[in-house]
Protein backbone atom coordinates (compact mmCIF):
# COMPACT_ATOMS: atom_id res chain seq x y z
CA UNK A 1 0.00 0.00 0.00
CA UNK A 2 1.13 3.56 -0.72
CA UNK A 3 -0.29 7.05 -0.45
CA UNK A 4 0.18 10.36 -2.21
CA UNK A 5 1.34 13.00 0.29
CA UNK A 6 1.08 16.73 -0.47
CA UNK A 7 2.73 19.50 1.58
CA UNK A 8 1.35 22.97 0.79
CA UNK A 9 3.58 25.87 1.78
CA UNK A 10 3.72 29.55 0.95
CA UNK A 11 7.01 29.13 -0.93
CA UNK A 12 6.88 25.62 -2.36
CA UNK A 13 4.52 22.74 -3.02
CA UNK A 14 6.12 19.37 -2.33
CA UNK A 15 4.63 15.93 -2.83
CA UNK A 16 5.68 12.31 -2.68
CA UNK A 17 4.41 8.78 -3.04
CA UNK A 18 5.18 7.03 0.25
CA UNK A 19 4.67 3.42 1.31
CA UNK A 20 3.46 2.26 4.71
CA UNK A 21 7.04 1.97 6.00
CA UNK A 22 7.76 5.63 5.23
CA UNK A 23 9.84 4.96 2.12
CA UNK A 24 9.66 7.71 -0.48
CA UNK A 25 8.93 6.03 -3.83
CA UNK A 26 8.68 9.26 -5.82
CA UNK A 27 9.05 12.94 -5.04
CA UNK A 28 8.32 16.24 -6.76
CA UNK A 29 8.37 19.94 -5.96
CA UNK A 30 7.23 23.16 -7.65
CA UNK A 31 7.13 26.80 -6.49
CA UNK A 32 3.83 27.88 -4.95
CA UNK A 33 3.82 31.36 -6.51
CA UNK A 34 1.18 32.21 -3.91
CA UNK A 35 0.77 35.82 -5.05
CA UNK A 36 -0.85 34.58 -8.26
CA UNK A 37 -3.92 33.69 -6.19
CA UNK A 38 -6.02 30.66 -5.37
CA UNK A 39 -6.84 29.07 -8.73
CA UNK A 40 -3.28 28.93 -10.14
CA UNK A 41 -2.00 27.41 -6.89
CA UNK A 42 -4.76 24.79 -6.84
CA UNK A 43 -3.91 23.97 -10.46
CA UNK A 44 -0.24 23.47 -9.55
CA UNK A 45 -1.17 21.21 -6.60
CA UNK A 46 -3.32 18.98 -8.79
CA UNK A 47 -0.76 19.03 -11.60
CA UNK A 48 2.01 17.94 -9.25
CA UNK A 49 -0.15 15.12 -7.92
CA UNK A 50 -1.05 13.91 -11.39
CA UNK A 51 2.58 13.98 -12.50
CA UNK A 52 3.67 11.79 -9.58
CA UNK A 53 0.81 9.34 -10.01
CA UNK A 54 1.62 8.97 -13.70
CA UNK A 55 5.30 8.15 -13.24
CA UNK A 56 6.50 4.73 -14.41
CA UNK A 57 6.10 2.02 -11.74
CA UNK A 58 3.95 4.22 -9.47
CA UNK A 59 0.77 3.06 -11.23
CA UNK A 60 1.63 -0.49 -10.11
CA UNK A 61 2.21 0.43 -6.48
CA UNK A 62 -1.45 0.83 -5.60
CA UNK A 63 -1.82 4.41 -4.30
CA UNK A 64 -4.98 4.32 -2.21
CA UNK A 65 -5.32 7.68 -0.47
CA UNK A 66 -4.06 11.25 -0.42
CA UNK A 67 -2.84 13.07 2.67
CA UNK A 68 -2.54 16.85 2.62
CA UNK A 69 -0.73 19.11 5.08
CA UNK A 70 -1.60 22.81 4.79
CA UNK A 71 -1.10 25.88 6.95
CA UNK A 72 -4.14 26.67 9.05
CA UNK A 73 -6.62 27.59 10.18
CA UNK A 74 -8.26 24.41 8.88
CA UNK A 75 -11.49 22.53 9.54
CA UNK A 76 -10.35 18.95 9.17
CA UNK A 77 -13.78 17.29 9.14
CA UNK A 78 -15.19 19.72 6.57
CA UNK A 79 -11.95 19.79 4.57
CA UNK A 80 -11.79 23.58 4.59
CA UNK A 81 -8.86 26.00 4.75
CA UNK A 82 -9.46 29.50 6.16
CA UNK A 83 -7.17 32.42 5.28
CA UNK A 84 -3.68 31.04 5.94
CA UNK A 85 -1.36 34.05 6.22
CA UNK A 86 1.06 32.84 3.55
CA UNK A 87 -1.61 31.96 0.96
CA UNK A 88 -3.40 35.16 -0.11
CA UNK A 89 -6.90 34.74 -1.50
CA UNK A 90 -7.56 31.45 0.31
CA UNK A 91 -10.89 32.22 1.96
CA UNK A 92 -12.88 29.15 3.08
CA UNK A 93 -11.33 26.92 0.42
CA UNK A 94 -12.87 23.39 0.11
CA UNK A 95 -9.43 21.89 -0.40
CA UNK A 96 -10.22 18.26 0.38
CA UNK A 97 -13.15 18.16 -2.03
CA UNK A 98 -11.18 19.86 -4.81
CA UNK A 99 -8.20 17.47 -4.62
CA UNK A 100 -10.40 14.42 -4.20
CA UNK A 101 -12.52 15.26 -7.27
CA UNK A 102 -9.50 16.20 -9.35
CA UNK A 103 -7.35 13.15 -8.56
CA UNK A 104 -10.04 10.58 -7.83
CA UNK A 105 -8.71 9.33 -4.50
CA UNK A 106 -10.00 9.70 -0.91
CA UNK A 107 -8.28 12.74 0.57
CA UNK A 108 -7.55 13.65 4.20
CA UNK A 109 -6.57 17.18 5.30
CA UNK A 110 -4.45 18.10 8.31
CA UNK A 111 -2.86 21.25 9.68
CA UNK A 112 0.77 21.28 8.49
CA UNK A 113 2.26 21.45 12.00
CA UNK A 114 0.13 18.53 13.18
CA UNK A 115 1.14 16.59 10.08
CA UNK A 116 4.82 17.30 10.75
CA UNK A 117 4.36 16.17 14.37
CA UNK A 118 2.83 12.91 13.19
CA UNK A 119 5.63 12.43 10.66
CA UNK A 120 8.32 12.81 13.33
CA UNK A 121 6.32 10.53 15.62
CA UNK A 122 6.02 7.76 13.03
CA UNK A 123 9.33 8.01 11.17
CA UNK A 124 11.66 10.46 12.95
CA UNK A 125 12.80 11.61 16.37
CA UNK A 126 9.56 10.50 18.01
CA UNK A 127 9.76 6.85 17.00
CA UNK A 128 9.13 4.52 19.92
CA UNK A 129 7.44 7.14 22.11
CA UNK A 130 3.74 7.32 23.03
CA UNK A 131 3.60 11.10 23.43
CA UNK A 132 5.58 13.91 21.86
CA UNK A 133 5.31 17.62 21.32
CA UNK A 134 6.73 18.84 18.01
CA UNK A 135 7.86 22.46 17.66
CA UNK A 136 9.03 24.22 14.53
CA UNK A 137 11.14 27.35 15.01
CA UNK A 138 11.50 29.25 11.78
CA UNK A 139 9.73 32.29 10.29
CA UNK A 140 7.11 31.56 12.93
CA UNK A 141 6.84 29.09 15.78
CA UNK A 142 4.23 26.37 15.54
CA UNK A 143 3.64 22.96 16.96
CA UNK A 144 1.74 19.73 17.08
CA UNK A 145 0.83 17.45 19.97
CA UNK A 146 0.74 13.65 19.87
CA UNK A 147 -0.87 12.03 22.92
CA UNK A 148 -1.12 8.25 23.22
CA UNK A 149 -0.25 7.93 19.55
CA UNK A 150 -2.89 10.35 18.24
CA UNK A 151 -2.89 13.99 17.18
CA UNK A 152 -4.58 16.20 19.77
CA UNK A 153 -6.70 18.69 17.81
CA UNK A 154 -8.55 20.57 20.53
CA UNK A 155 -11.57 22.81 20.01
CA UNK A 156 -12.02 23.81 16.34
CA UNK A 157 -8.71 22.04 15.51
CA UNK A 158 -6.89 24.89 17.29
CA UNK A 159 -4.53 22.93 19.56
CA UNK A 160 -0.77 23.20 19.20
CA UNK A 161 -0.33 26.98 18.84
CA UNK A 162 2.82 26.80 20.91
CA UNK A 163 4.24 29.95 19.35
CA UNK A 164 1.51 31.97 21.01
CA UNK A 165 2.19 31.03 24.61
CA UNK A 166 2.90 34.31 26.43
CA UNK A 167 6.48 34.15 27.71
CA UNK A 168 7.10 37.89 28.24
CA UNK A 169 3.90 39.74 29.21
CA UNK A 170 5.29 43.19 28.37
CA UNK A 171 7.17 42.02 25.31
CA UNK A 172 6.87 43.20 21.72
CA UNK A 173 3.63 42.88 19.72
CA UNK A 174 3.00 39.55 18.00
CA UNK A 175 1.28 39.09 14.67
CA UNK A 176 -1.58 37.31 16.45
CA UNK A 177 -2.50 40.52 18.29
CA UNK A 178 -1.03 39.56 21.67
CA UNK A 179 2.24 40.79 23.18
CA UNK A 180 5.29 38.82 24.22
CA UNK A 181 4.36 35.53 22.53
CA UNK A 182 7.07 32.92 22.11
CA UNK A 183 6.99 33.64 18.38
CA UNK A 184 7.61 37.34 19.03
CA UNK A 185 10.63 36.52 21.19
CA UNK A 186 12.37 33.54 19.58
CA UNK A 187 11.41 33.14 15.91
CA UNK A 188 13.93 33.89 13.16
CA UNK A 189 12.43 37.30 12.31
CA UNK A 190 12.23 38.31 15.98
CA UNK A 191 15.93 37.49 16.45
CA UNK A 192 16.78 39.54 13.36
CA UNK A 193 14.61 42.42 14.58
CA UNK A 194 16.45 42.59 17.89
CA UNK A 195 19.78 42.47 16.07
CA UNK A 196 18.74 45.49 13.98
CA UNK A 197 17.59 47.30 17.13
CA UNK A 198 20.99 46.71 18.74
CA UNK A 199 22.74 48.13 15.67
CA UNK A 200 20.39 51.14 15.61
CA UNK A 201 21.18 51.87 19.26
CA UNK A 202 24.82 52.43 18.32
CA UNK A 203 26.31 49.46 20.14
CA UNK A 204 29.66 48.19 18.91
CA UNK A 205 29.04 44.97 17.01
CA UNK A 206 30.00 43.34 13.74
CA UNK A 207 26.27 43.10 13.04
CA UNK A 208 26.49 46.75 11.96
CA UNK A 209 28.49 45.69 8.88
CA UNK A 210 25.47 43.75 7.59
CA UNK A 211 22.72 45.50 5.65
CA UNK A 212 19.98 43.22 6.97
CA UNK A 213 21.22 40.76 9.60
CA UNK A 214 19.36 37.45 9.90
CA UNK A 215 19.04 34.96 12.73
CA UNK A 216 21.74 32.88 11.01
CA UNK A 217 24.06 35.92 11.09
CA UNK A 218 23.33 36.40 14.79
CA UNK A 219 24.24 32.84 15.75
CA UNK A 220 27.31 32.84 13.48
CA UNK A 221 28.69 36.03 15.04
CA UNK A 222 27.73 34.89 18.54
CA UNK A 223 29.76 31.72 18.02
CA UNK A 224 32.61 33.92 16.77
CA UNK A 225 32.71 35.99 19.95
CA UNK A 226 30.61 39.06 19.11
CA UNK A 227 29.21 40.16 22.49
CA UNK A 228 26.07 41.88 21.16
CA UNK A 229 25.16 38.97 18.88
CA UNK A 230 25.73 36.59 21.78
CA UNK A 231 23.41 38.65 23.98
CA UNK A 232 20.63 38.72 21.35
CA UNK A 233 20.94 34.97 20.78
CA UNK A 234 21.05 34.13 24.49
CA UNK A 235 17.91 36.18 25.14
CA UNK A 236 16.01 34.40 22.36
CA UNK A 237 17.11 31.00 23.66
CA UNK A 238 16.07 31.92 27.19
CA UNK A 239 12.52 32.59 26.03
CA UNK A 240 12.49 29.48 23.86
CA UNK A 241 13.51 27.49 26.94
CA UNK A 242 10.68 29.11 28.92
CA UNK A 243 8.23 28.01 26.23
CA UNK A 244 9.57 24.46 26.23
CA UNK A 245 9.38 24.39 30.04
CA UNK A 246 5.70 25.41 29.89
CA UNK A 247 4.96 22.63 27.41
CA UNK A 248 6.74 20.03 29.55
CA UNK A 249 5.07 21.18 32.76
CA UNK A 250 1.60 21.07 31.24
CA UNK A 251 1.76 17.95 29.06
CA UNK A 252 4.70 15.90 30.44
CA UNK A 253 5.48 14.38 27.02
CA UNK A 254 8.18 11.76 26.61
CA UNK A 255 9.93 13.91 24.03
CA UNK A 256 9.97 17.48 22.78
CA UNK A 257 11.12 17.46 19.16
CA UNK A 258 12.27 20.79 17.70
CA UNK A 259 12.71 21.44 13.99
CA UNK A 260 12.68 24.40 11.62
CA UNK A 261 15.33 26.62 10.10
CA UNK A 262 16.56 28.18 13.35
CA UNK A 263 17.59 24.73 14.63
CA UNK A 264 20.42 24.71 12.07
CA UNK A 265 22.30 26.38 14.94
CA UNK A 266 22.59 22.89 16.46
CA UNK A 267 23.84 22.72 20.04
CA UNK A 268 24.03 26.53 20.16
CA UNK A 269 20.25 26.25 20.34
CA UNK A 270 19.67 22.95 22.12
CA UNK A 271 22.19 23.43 24.93
CA UNK A 272 20.71 26.68 26.34
CA UNK A 273 17.12 25.61 25.65
CA UNK A 274 17.63 22.40 27.64
CA UNK A 275 19.33 24.33 30.44
CA UNK A 276 16.55 26.92 30.77
CA UNK A 277 13.81 24.30 30.49
CA UNK A 278 15.36 21.98 33.07
CA UNK A 279 15.90 24.88 35.50
CA UNK A 280 12.23 25.89 35.31
CA UNK A 281 10.44 22.53 35.30
CA UNK A 282 9.84 21.52 38.92
CA UNK A 283 6.90 19.08 38.94
CA UNK A 284 7.77 16.79 36.01
CA UNK A 285 10.81 14.47 36.17
CA UNK A 286 12.91 16.18 33.51
CA UNK A 287 15.27 13.23 33.23
CA UNK A 288 12.32 11.38 31.65
CA UNK A 289 11.76 14.04 28.97
CA UNK A 290 14.13 14.28 25.99
CA UNK A 291 14.53 17.56 24.07
CA UNK A 292 15.69 16.48 20.63
CA UNK A 293 16.32 17.87 17.13
CA UNK A 294 13.84 16.80 14.47
CA UNK A 295 15.12 14.02 12.22
CA UNK A 296 13.20 14.28 8.94
CA UNK A 297 14.64 17.53 7.59
CA UNK A 298 13.02 19.09 4.51
CA UNK A 299 10.83 16.04 3.88
CA UNK A 300 8.99 16.32 7.21
CA UNK A 301 5.94 17.87 5.51
CA UNK A 302 5.65 15.09 2.93
CA UNK A 303 6.21 12.28 5.42
CA UNK A 304 3.80 13.94 7.83
CA UNK A 305 1.08 14.15 5.18
CA UNK A 306 1.78 10.50 4.34
CA UNK A 307 1.36 9.52 7.99
CA UNK A 308 -1.98 11.37 8.05
CA UNK A 309 -3.20 9.34 5.06
CA UNK A 310 -1.82 6.03 6.32
CA UNK A 311 -3.47 6.54 9.73
CA UNK A 312 -6.86 7.29 8.18
N, C-alpha and C positions, 0 to 999 in steps of 0.2 A: 504493500500500500504506500502511496505517496500523496502529497498535497502540494498545491500551488500556494506560496506565501508571498504576500505583497506588503511592502513597507513604504508608507506614503509620508514623505517629508517635504518641508518647504523648499529645500535645495535640490533633492534628488528623489527619484522613484526607483526602488530596488525590489527585485523579485527573484524567487528561486523555486525550483522543484526539490522538495525535501522528503526523504523517506522516514519511516517511523523511528529509525535509529538516529535521526538528526544528520544524516549524510546529505550533502548538497549535490544533487544530480545534475542541476543546470542552474545558471545564474545570469541575470541581466540587469542593466541599470541605464536609466536615461535621466536627463535633467528635468526637474519639475516645471520650470519656467512659470512659476505661480502667478506672476503679474499678468500673464495672458488671460487669466480668469478661469472659471469653473470648467466650461465645456472642453477647451483644449487639454486641460489637465486630465479630465476623465477619459478623453480619447487616448492620451498617452498611457494611462494606466491599463486600459483594456488592450491597447496595441502591444504593450510589453507582455501582458499575460498571454495573449494569443501567440506571440512569437516564441515564448518558452514552450508552450504546449505543443507547438508544431515542430519542434526540433526533432531530428532523427533520434530514435530510441525512446524518447519521452512518451510517445503515443502508446508504447508497449508496457510502460511502467504501471499504468492504472491509476492516474490522478483522480482522486475521488471527491476532494473538497478544496475550498479556497479559504485561507485565513488572511485577514487584513488587519494591519496595525496602522492607526491614523491618530494624529494629534487631536486631542479633545477640545471642547466637550463633545462627548458622544452619548447616544442612547443605544446601548448594545442590543436590547431586545427589539427595538424598532428599526435598528440598522441605520440610524441617522447621525449625521455629523453637524455640529452647530458652531459656526464662526470660529474655527481655529485661527489663532493670531497670525500664523505664517502662511495661510491659504486664503488670500483675499477673494471675496465673492462667494465663499462657501457658507450659505445661509440655509440651514435645515436641509442638508443634502441627503437624499435616500441612497446612500452609497452601497449598502448591501444589496438592495434590489437592483441597482444599475449594473453592478458587476455580475451578479447572479444571472440576470437576463442576457447580458452581453456574452458571457463565457459558458453559460449552460451548466454550471456546477453549484451545488449548495455552498453558500458563502457565510462566513462568520466574522463579525467585526469586533475589534477590541481597541481600547485606548492604547496608544503606542508604548507608553511607559509600563502599563500592565503586561503588554505582550513581551516587552524586553525582560521584565521580571520573570515571567514564565519561561522564557528562553534560557535565562541564566539558571533557573531552578532545574530545568530538565537536562540541559546540555553543558552548562558552564560551572561557575563558581559555587552554585547552590546545589549541585548534584549530591545526593545522599542525605540532605537535610529534609526536615518536615516543614520548617517555617523560615522564610527569609524576608528581608526588606531590601529591595533594590533601589539605589539612588543613582541618578545621572546628573553629573555636575558639568555643565557646558554653558551654552548661551543662556539657558535657564537652569533651574534645578527642579527635577521631577522625581517621581518614584512610583513603585508598585509594591504591593504587599501580598505575600503568599503565606496563608495560614493553613496548616494541616493539608498541604498539597494543593490548595485551591486559591485562585485569585480572590482577594477580598475587595468587593466593589463599593460597598457602602451605599448610602442614600443617593439616588439619581446617578449612580456610577461615579461618584465624586471622591472616593477614597484615594489616598496615596499622594495628595498634594503636599508633599514633604517640603517643597521649596517655599511654602507659605506658612510654615510655623514661624511665629514671632520669636526671634532670638535677641533682638535689641529694640525694646519698646520705643525709644526715641530716635531710632535710626533713620536712614534716608527713605524716601518714598519708594514703594515697590509698584511695578506695573499692574498689580492686582487691585491697587487702591489702598492697601494697608501701608504701614511703615515698619521698617526694621525686620522684614521677612528674611529668612535664610537666603533666598534668591537675591535679595538686595544687598546682602553682605558678603556672599561667597561665590557667586557665579562669575564666569569669565568676564562679562562686561562690567560687573561691579568692581572687580579687582582692577581692571583697566581704568575705570573712572577714578578710583582712589589714587592710582598712580599719577594720573593727569592732575588731580587736585594737589598732590604733593609737589609736582613740578611747578604748578601755578603759584604756589605759596613761596617759591624762591629757595626751597631747600636744595642743598648740594647733593646731586645724585646723577648718575649716568643715564637715568631715565630721561633727563632733559635733552639728551642728544637725539632722542627718537621723536619723530613727528607725531606718532599716534601709538604709544606703548600698549601692548596687549598683555593678557595674563601670562602668556608664555614668556614675554620679555621680562616680566616681573620676577618669575621664578628663576629664569636664567641668571639675571643680575643678582638676585638674592643668593643663589648658590655661589656666585663669583665674588661675594663679599660686599655688595653695595648695601649700606646700612638702611637707606630709605626703602629700597625694594624689599629688603628682608622684613622691615617693619610692616609694610603693606601686606606682604604674603602671610606673615605670622598672624596678623589680625584676622584675615580672611579664614585661615585655618582654625583659629580659635572659635569663630562662630560656626564653622562647619562641624567642629567637634561638639559644640553645644547642641546643634541640631541632631547629630547622631546619638548623643546621650539621651535626648528627649525620646527618640524613637526606641532606643533600647529599654529605657525605663518604662515606657507605656506598653510595648508589645513583647518584650523579652524574646526576640527571635533568636534562632540558633546562629544566624549569620546576617551581617549587613554587607551587602555587595555594592561597591561603588564603581560606576563607569562614567563615561563621558570624556570630552576633550581635555578638561582640566586635570584629569587623573594621569595624563602623560607625564606629569611631574614626578610620578612614582613615589618613592619613600619620602620625598620632600612634602608630599601631601599626607600619606598614610601615617607616618610617624607622629606628627603633631596632632592629627585628628584622633588617633588611638589614645594618645596621652591625655588630651582634653576630655574625651569621652569617658575614659576609665576613671579620671579624677572626679567626674561629676555624677557618675552612676553609683548609687549607694544601696539600692534595694534589689538589684538583680546581680547574680554572680557573674561578673564580667569575664571571668576566666572560662565561662561556658559560651561566650558570644564572640565569634570571629568577625573582624572587620577586614574585608578582603577586596582586592581589585577584581573587577569584572573580567571574564575570561573569553568572551565571544568576539570582542573587537567590533569592527565595522559591520559584521554580519549579524549582530544581536537582533536587529529589527526583523530580518528575514526569518531567523531561527525562532524568534518569539512568535511571529505570525504563524509559522508552521506548527509550533506547539499548541497555539490556540485552536487551529483546525484539527490537529490530531487528538486533542482532548475532547472535541465536540462529540 
